[in-house]
Amino acid sequence: MANYQKPADKTLQTLKDTANKFRINSIKATCASNSGHPTSCCSAAEIMSVLFFNTMKYKPLDPRNPSNDRFVLSKGHAAPILYAAWSEAGFIKEVDLLNLRKIDSDLEGHPTPKLPFVDVATGSLGQGLGAACGMAYTGKYFDKASYRVYCLLGDGESSEGSVWEAMAFASHYKLDNLVAIFDVNRLGQSEATPLKHEMEIYRKRCEAFGWNTYVVCGHDVEELCQVFWQAQQVKKQPTAIIAKTFKGKGIEGVEDQDNWHGKPIPKDKADVLIANLQANIQTNKSLSPEEPVQDAVNIEISGLCMPSPPKYSIGDKVATRRAYGEALAKLGETNSCVIALDGDTKNSTFSDLFKKAHPERFIECFIAEQNMVSVAIGCAVRNRTVVFASTFAAFLSRSYDHIRMGAISQSNINLCGSHCGVSIGEDGPSQMALEDLAMFRAIPTCTVFYPSDGVSTEKAVELAANTKGICFIRTSRPDTSVIYSSDEKFEVGVAKVVRESNNDKVTVIGAGVTLHEALDAAAQLCEQGINIRVIDPFTIKPLDAGTIISSARATGGRIITVEDHYKEGGLGEAVCSAVAEEPGIIVQQLAVKRVPQSGKPAELLEMFGISAKNIIAAVKSTFAN
């Protein structure tokens, strides 16, 4: 084991001076914007100084170099000190720090990847460590590279359960390239944090989660230098550094005082307080970070394609959830950048087929869906992997804030939610996703796939792998018939008219199991001399408004939507939005309208008004009217 070499006294002094420069710039920036969190910055000043100018290895003018060490500011409200650090490194002009939070500046109130040195957006607390886990896992097991990952958390956010999901994940996978730094400054937003400065409790909690743990004074640069070095020597364990700090450190009359969270220093006091900090600076020297080891190879993640067409024949029976797993395993055959995550549902989502085929690229995240999404986001940063994460669609609802932040992070991840709707049957409402379309439609960067057979599911997986932003693939539990030939072409935002004639009376739009109910209804109605047009939207977002409107025009302006989802925010409301400005079009929505219950799938489709029988009744009622 190497011996620790204490930095020279001049270096230590420069680190102390750099920390005070960070404080000064944080105060100046928040005063200029008349908003922000200078006290939260000041508690972390020495931590940031030592990390950026003694510990981390990176290229300051190439922030997204794949071999750079990664840094995640989980306590995103301390953004000004992150910007100050990158100014000291030479990437941002110091004068530009005064543009903090202005409409024409990328220096936003909380960090976003508009800035090349920010990998993931933070600010919704408790999410940075999960993303850091994804980065560290990628570095250790996929890239097999030297870069390390550092995540700075606030003590207040450690009340979030997602932090401890990430702690469990990191220790389970022995992420010895990951360091979490807890900035324990005692004060939250409205009052003191639960543990205040009970440092030994923090230590015991971190150690109980399997982390190598140190308790340090967070304002002692020499101690910080040594502990970060020690963390680099540890194998098979992530490291937690519990740093005792004081909120507003160095600001006279503000340090360790209540009611200063999120408040800039009053401008009539700022000059004096800045002068006091300036008086502590003994040198004008600057430090440069060490260059990284260039061992993270370039990865090409565009133009992914399947090695062969779908194997299914028209009339075959297969659940779209199984078709998803088969497609994912198949995609992984010729695309080594594809990875899969699951939340201990892999034998139900069928992602276990990917695990069997490519075990080294499968991550079991266990029953921690929030962390699974954040790990997925972390794995995808800097275009290192193409990520597919799956669980029951209902359980993604608890991850919604992480998904929302993924959109702000400009993340490219693919999420598959199985077991949607009442058609799952006897398991009952706790397992039935009936809100998921509404959830994902509201995500601005999201493409929502809703395949209805094995062929369209495989095509959805392939398209999702090549689509920027967040993709959601909704899969169903029941076996359904294959209705498309293996050479059928699919595109994002292009619907399929799967049944039509020259005298269709109504346009019926279904997806997943309800498309098959609509086709069954169409066959029965045809025997009665009534023809209807049936549309498979394929993607709910973007929705093919053109095909829907032209079909509605051809069928007297009459549309019926039928969906295994609550009425609010689902397929029907997407169609209503698409035709809202078109005169003479009427939409009738068949959807689940109350909390469901256990029962057989066919019984539940009937009970909740979305079966073929209900569609037939709605068609006849609509035409009669």
N, C-alpha and C positions, 0 to 999 in steps of 0.2 A: 504494500500500500504506500502510495506517495506521501511525503511529508508536507504539511501545510507551510507555505511561505507567507508570512505576514507582509502585506503591502508596505511600501516605503512610507515614512511619515508624511512626505510631500503628497503622495497619492491619497492617503487618508484625509489630509486637509482639503485636497481638491474635491474629494467626494463630499465632505461636509459643506464646502462652499457651493458645490453643485446643487445639493439639497436646498440650500437657502435661495439659490437662483430660481429653483422650481417654485418655492414658496412665493417669491416676489412676482414671478410671471403669472402664477395662479391668481394672486390678488389683483394684479393689474388687469388681467383678462376679464375676471368676473366684475370688477369695477366698471370696465368699459362697456360690458353688456348689461350691467345693473342686474345681473342674475347669475346664479351658479352656486357652487359648493366649495368655496376656498378652504373652509376648515377641514373638510374631508380630504382635500389635497394635502394639506399641511401635515396631517398625521402620517402620511405615506411618503414624505419627501426623501428621507434617508433610504428607505426600502427601494424606491425608484432609482435613486442615484446609484446605489450599489449594483442593482440589477442591470441597469443600462450601460454602466461605465466601468464595471469590474467583473461582472458575472456572465452576462449573456454574450453569445458570439453571433454577430450578424453584420450585414453590409448596410450601413446607414442610408446609402443612396439607392439601394435595391431592396426595399422592405419586404417584397414578396418572393425573394429568392428562396427556392425550395429547401435550401440547406440551412437557412437562418434558424436560430432559436426562435420559438414562438412566445409571445406574451399576450395574456388575456386579462383585461381589466374588468373583472366581474363586477366590482363596485363602480359601475359605469358613470355614476354621478361625479366621480373624481376625474372626469375627462380633461379638465384644464392641465392637470399635472402630466397626463400622458402626452398632450400636445407640447407642453414645455420640454419634456424629455426628448421628443423628436426634433424640437427646435435646437436644443443643445447638441443633438447628434448631427445637425446640419441639413435635415430634410425640409424643415419649415423655417421660413424667415421669422425672426423674433417679432418683427413689427406686425406680422400677420396674426399673431396670437391675440391681438386686440380686436380681431374680427369675430371672436367667439360668439356663437349663437346668432349671428346676423344672417339675414335671409339669403344673401349672396355668398355665404361662406360654407365650406364643408366641415368647419370646426363646430360641429353641432353640440347641443347640450349634453348628449351622451354619444359615445363613439359609434360610428357606422362604417361599413366597408367602402363608403365613398372615398375614404382615405386609404391609400394602399398599405399603410402599416396597421390597419385594423382588419383582423380576419373575421370576426363575428361581432354583430351588434350586441351591446349590453346596456343595462339600465333597468330592465325588469330583473329584479334581483334573484339570485340563486341559480343562475343558468350558466355562468361562465365556466365553472369547474367541469360541468358535463361536457361542454364543447372542448375544453382542454383535454379531457379524457380521450375524446375522439381523435384529437391531434396526436396525443402521446401514443395511443394504440397504433395509429397509422405509422408513426415514426418507428416504433419498436418492432411491429410485426409485419407491416406491408413494405414500407420504405427500407426498413433495416438500416436506418441512417443515424448519424451522430447527434442530430439536433435534439434539444431539450425543450420542454414546455413549462412555462411559469404562469401561474394564475394568482392574481391578487384579489382577495375577497375582503369584504367588510365583516365585522363581527355581527352587525345587525342582520345581515342576510343569512348568517349561519343558522337562523331560526327556520329557514326554508327547508322542507323535507328533501327537495331535489338536490341540495348540497350533500346530504348524507347518502342519497342514492348514488351520487357520483363518487363519494368516498368509498362506498362498498365496492363499486365497479373497479376503481383504480387498484385497490389492494388485491381483489380477486385475480386480476390480470397482471399483477406484479409490475405495475408501470413505474419502473425505477427511473424513467426519464421525465417524470412529472413532479413538480414542486408546487404546493399550494401554500400561499402566504396569507395568514389571517391578520389583518390590520385591526388589532383589538384596541380601539380608541375609546371604548366604554360607552359612548353616547350614540343613541339612535336619532331618529328624526324628532320624535315628540317627547322622549324620555330616555333614561339609561337603558341599555340592552339588558337582557335577563341575567347574564353572568357577570356583567360589568367587567372588573379586572380579575376575575377568579381564574387565573392562568392555569392552575393545576387541573381544574375541571376540563378546560379545553384540551389540555395535554392528555388526560385520561380518555376523553371521548375519541380523540384522534388515534391514540394507541389502540383503543378497543376496536376501531375499524381497521386495524392492521397497518397503520402508517408509522414509518420512522418519524419521530416527532421531536422538535426542539422548541424550547421556550426562550425567547431572547428579548432584549431591550430593542425595540424597533427604531430607536433614535441613535443607536451606537453603531457607527459605520464599521468599526473594526470587528465587532461581534458579528455583524451581518455578513461581512466578507468571509469570515471563517465558517459560518454556518452554511452559507451557500456552497462553499467549497466542499464541506463535509457531505452535503447532500449529493454531490456528484460522485462520491466514492461509494455510496450505498447501492447495493444490488438487490433485486427482487422485492423491493418495497418502494412505494412512493413516499415522498417526504412532505411533512407538514411543518411549517415554521409559524409558531404562535408568537407574534410580535406585540409586546405591550407598547402602546403608543398613546398619545394624547391629541384629541381633536383640537385643531387650531394651534398645534405646536408652533411656538415661536412668535405668536401674535399676542402681544401684551394686552391683558384685559379680556381676551377671548379664549385663550388656551384652557381647555378642560371645563368650559362653561356651557350651561344649558342654553337652548334657544338660539343657537347660531347655525343650525343645519340649513343648508340651502339659502343662505343669506350672504350677499357680498359685503365686504367691509365698507362702512360709510365713507363716501369720497372725502369728507372733511377730515377723516382720521387716517386715510390710507397712506398719505405721503409720509407722515411721521412713523407709522408702523413699518413701511417699506425701508425707510432710512435706518431704523433700528436693525432690521434684518441685514441690510447692506453693510452695516458696521461690523457684522460678524464674519464677513467674507474677507479672507486674508490673501487671496491670490486671484489673478485673472486667468489662470491656466485652465485648459480644457483637457479632457481625457477622450480617447478614442476607443471604441469597442474592439475586441479581438475578432479577426476574420473567422468565419465558420469553416468547418471541414466540408468541402464540396463533394458530398457523397450521396445526395438525394438526386436520383436520375430524373430526367425529363420524362413526362408521361403524356401520351396522346389519348384523350378521352372523347374525341368527336368521331362521328361516322360509325357508331357501333351498329352491328347488324347480326342477325341470326345466321347460324351456319347452314340452315336448311329451312324449307317452308314448313308450316304446321303439319303435323302428322294426322290430323283428324279428318274424317270423312263426314259429309252431310248425313245427318241422322244419328251419328254417334252421341252417346250420352256422357257428359262430363260436367262436373261442377266448375264454375269459373275460379274458385279458390284453388282447386287442384291444377287447373290449367295455368294459373299464375305461377305456382311452384315449379311446374314442368318447364314453363317458358324461362323462368329465372335461371334454372340450372342450365338450360340450353344456351342462354345468352352468355353465361359464364364460360362456356366451352372455348370460345374464340376471343373472349375479351377479358384479359387478366385483371383489368382495372375494376371490374364489377365485384362488389362485395354485398353481403346481405346481413341484416340484423333482425333479431326477433325478440319478443318479450315473453319467452317460455310458452308460446303458442304455436311453435313451428310444425307440430304434427297436426294442427288444425288449419293453419294458413298454408301449409304445404311448402313453406320455405325450408323444411327439413330435406327436401329433395336437392336443394342447392347445397346444404351442408354435407350431404352424402357424397355429392359430386366434387365439391370444392371445400373441404373442411377447413383449410388454412385461410379461407376468405370469409368465413362465417363468424359472426360475433353474437353470442348469446347474452342478451342484456337482462334476462330474468324479468320478474314482474315489477318493472320500474319504467313505465312508459314515458314519463317525463324525461328521465335521463337517456332513454333510448333515442329519443328525437334529438336531444342535444349532442349525444355522441355521434349520431348520424351527421349532424351539421358540422361537427369538428372533423370527422373523417373526410368530408367533402371539400374543406377549405384548400385553397391554392391548387384546385383541380387535381388532387392526388388520387381520388377514387370516384367511381360512379356508385352511389349508395342506394340500396333498396332496403327499407325497414318495414316490418309487417307485424300486425297484431289484429285482434278483433277491432273492427272499426269503432265500436262503442268505447273502447278503452283509449282511443286517441283523443277523446274529449278531455281527458285529464291532462293531456299534453298540449292543449290548444295554445296556451301562452307561449310555449316553446316553439310551436309551429309559426305563430304570429311573429315572433322574434326572428325566426328563420327567414321570413320574407324580408324583414328589415335588413337582415344579414346578406341579402342577395344570394341566398343559399340555393344550390342545385341538389335537392334530395328528392327521392321517390318514396312515397308512403303507400302501403297497401293495407286497406282495411277489409277484413273478411267478416262473414257472419252478419251481413246487413239485413235489417228489416225483420218483419214478423215471420218471414219464410224460414227462419232458422228453426222454428217450432217449439218443442217442449222446454227448452232451456229458459224461456220466459224473458220478460222485458229488460232485466238487468244486462242481458247479453245482446240485446237487439239494438243495432245502430239505426236510429231513426232521426238523428240530428246532423249526421256527418256531411251530407250534401250542403246543408245550410252553412255549416262551419267552413268547409273548404271553398265554397263559392265566395265567401267573404274575404278570403285571403287574396290580395291584389296580384300576387305573382303566380297564382296557382292554376294549373290545368287539371281538370277533373274528368277522369276516364271512368266510364261505366259500361264495361263490356258485357255482352249478353250470351256469348258462347265461347268455346275453346279457341277458335280461330281469332276472334276479335280480342280475346284476352292476351294471346301471344303477341298480337300486333300492338296492343296497348303497352305491353312491357317494352317492346323494342322502341316504340315512339317515345315513351317516357325517358328511356335511357339517353335519348338525343334531344330532349326538350329542356330548355333553360327554365330556372325557377323551381318552385315546388310542384310536384305532380302527385295526385292522389288517384289510386286505382281502387275502385269499389268492387269487391267480389262477393259472391253469394255461396250459400251452403248447399242448396239442392242441386242434384244433377239436372242439367237441361240439355236439350238437343242442340247439336251443331247445325247451324243454318247457313253458314258461309263456306264456300269452297276454299281450299288452301291457297289459291292464287288471288283471292279477293284483296283489293287494295284499300287501305285505310289511311286517313289523314286526320290530324288534329283539326277539330272544328268543322268536319264534313260528316253529315248524317247519311244514313242509308234508308232509302225507301224500300222496305222489304216486301211489301205487298201493295199492288195498285191495279186499278182498272180505269176504263174511260168513264165509268159512271159511279165513282165512289161518292158516298153520301156524307161521310164524316172522316176526318183525319184523327187517328188514335196514335198517341205517342207513349211508348213504354220503354223501359230499360231494365236490364237484368231479368229477373223472373217475370216481371210484369210484361215484358215484350213477348214472352212466350204465352202468357195469358191472353194478350191482345191478338196474337196469331191464332190461338185456339178459338177465340171469339169470332175472329174474321172468318174462319172456316165454317163455323156453325151458322153465322149470319148469311154466308154465301149460299148455303143449302136452303135458306129461306128467301133467297132472291135479293138480299141486301149486300152490297159491296162497300167495304170500308178500306181506307188507305192506312197502312201501318208504317210508322217511322221508328227507326232505332237511332237515337241521337249520337251514340258512341261517346262523344264528349258532352258533358253537361255545361262545362265551361272550357273553352268558348263554345257557345251553342250555335248551330247552323240555322240562323234566323231565316236566311234566304230560302232554304228547302222547306222549312216549316211554313213560311208565309205563302209560298207558291202552292204548296199542297192545300193549305187552308182555302186559298182562292178557288182551287179546283174542286173543293168539296163544300161549297156554299158558305164558307167562312166558319165552319164548325170544327172545333178541336176538342178532343177529350184527352187529358193526360192521366196516366195511371202509374202510381209509384209506390214502392215499398219503403215509405219514408213519411214523416210527418208532413202535413200540408205546408207548413211555414218553411220557406227557404229552399224547398226542394225543386224537383223537375218542373212541377206545375207552375210555380212562381217564376222559374227561369223562362218558361215559355210565355207566360203572361207579360213579362218584361220585354221579351223579344218582339211581341206583336202589339205592344201598348199603343203605338202611334199609327197602327193600321186600322182604318175604319172598317166596320162590318165583320170583324172576327170576334167570335165568342169562344171562350175557353171554359170548359167544365173540368174540374179537378177531382179525380178520385185518389184519395190518399188516406193514410192512417190518421184518424182524428182524435184519438184518445190514447192513454197509456194502455198498452196491450197486456196479454196474459199468456200463460202456457197453453199449448194445444198442438195438434198436428198441423204441419204447414198448410195443407189444403183447407183445413178448418179455419185457420187464422186468416188466410187470404179471403175466404168467403165472409168471415165475421167482420172484417175491416173494409169490405167493399172494394177490393182490388182484384177479384178473381175474374175469370172469363165470363161467368154468369153475370156479375155486376157490370162488366163492360158492355155486354149485350143489352142489358136493361138501360144503361146510360145512352147507348147508341139509339135505341128505339125511342127513348124519351126525347132525346135531342132532335131527332128527325121529325118526330111527331109535332114538336113545338115549332 
